[in-house]
Amino acid sequence: AAASAAAVAMLVIVTGLRAQSAGPAAIVTRGPATCKAVALTFDLCPVTSGAGFDRELVTFLERNRIHATFFASGAWMTRHDAELRELLAQPFFEIGTHGQAHAHMKTQSLAAQREEIAGAVRLLADHAHRAPTLFRPPYGEYNADTLSAAGAEGQTVVMWSVVSGDPDPKLPAAAIEDDAVARARNGSVIIFHANGRGWKTKDT
């Protein structure tokens, strides 16, 4: 990865994101302004072609012990068992979920939304003995039913305050980095992708 040490050093995970115990889920878009760090987050959406895992990016994060949160869909986890276990083994990585099938939540009934959330949560519990508490809605779409379903599953809904734009294959790595650094503030949550569809993410 070609990122400068200065740019990478500021991408540190914001702590304190925890699930609600009852009622509609809380929505987190940023950490507290008093936190002199930002949260580096990566979506692991399912893919129909390619490896579905940005090996170079993840290796860079591991070698430099960079804290990050990954939001994995159930469909992605099913096809990437070894990669999931690798992420889970790192104490500086947090694993949340990103829906079972990466469905458009607002088109689903309350029951279907709850199952979309619960499916990925069960996968982590059954196969990795991990109880996730952070959920990122696929496509960033949610409504009141999503919050009710997430709350019932003990999840906090984690959105973002800075969009990297890394799914755009035409966006240069330098532009992604410069824009993210310029817009980041204390407590910002930045969204990237680690499923191979963040075309220049490993170079930022």
C-alpha positions, 0 to 999 in steps of 0.5 A, a space after each residue: 500500500 502506498 499510503 503515507 504514515 501520517 495519513 494512516 496514523 490518523 485512521 484509528 478506531 473510535 471506541 465506545 460503540 455499543 448496542 442498546 439493550 431494548 427498544 429501537 436501535 441507536 444510530 451512530 454516525 460519528 464518535 464524540 468530538 472529544 475523541 481525537 481519532 476517527 473510525 476506519 470501517 470496511 464493508 464486506 459486501 457479497 460479490 459475484 466475481 473476483 476474490 471478494 477479499 482485498 488481501 493487500 489491504 488487510 495485510 497492510 492493516 495487520 502489519 501496521 496493527 491499524 484498528 478497524 471495524 469490518 461489517 461482513 454480510 452473511 453471504 460474504 462470510 459463507 464464502 470466506 470462512 478462512 478470511 473471516 477467521 483471520 479477521 476475528 483473530 486480530 485483537 485490533 479488528 472489530 467485526 460487525 454485520 452487514 445483513 445476511 443477503 445484502 438486501 434493500 432493507 426498506 423494501 422488506 417487511 419488519 419480519 424480513 428485516 429482522 431475519 436479514 439482520 439475525 442471519 448474519 448475527 447467527 453465522 458469527 455466533 454459530 461458526 465463530 462463537 462471536 456475538 456481534 453488536 454492530 450492524 451496518 444496513 446494506 446500501 446505507 438504507 434503513 427505516 423505523 422497522 430497521 431500527 426496531 429489528 436491529 434493536 430486537 437483535 441487540 444491535 447498534 446501527 452504525 452509519 458514517 460521517 465521511 464517504 470515501 467513494 472507493 467503489 468508484 473505479 475512476 476515482 484515483 487513490 490520491 483523491 480518495 485519501 486527500 478528500 477523506 483527510 480533508 473532511 475527517 474531524 474528531 470522531 468521524 466514521 469513514 466508510 471503505 470496502 475490503 471486498 475487492 470493490 474498493 478499487 483503490 482502497 489499498 493504495 490510499 
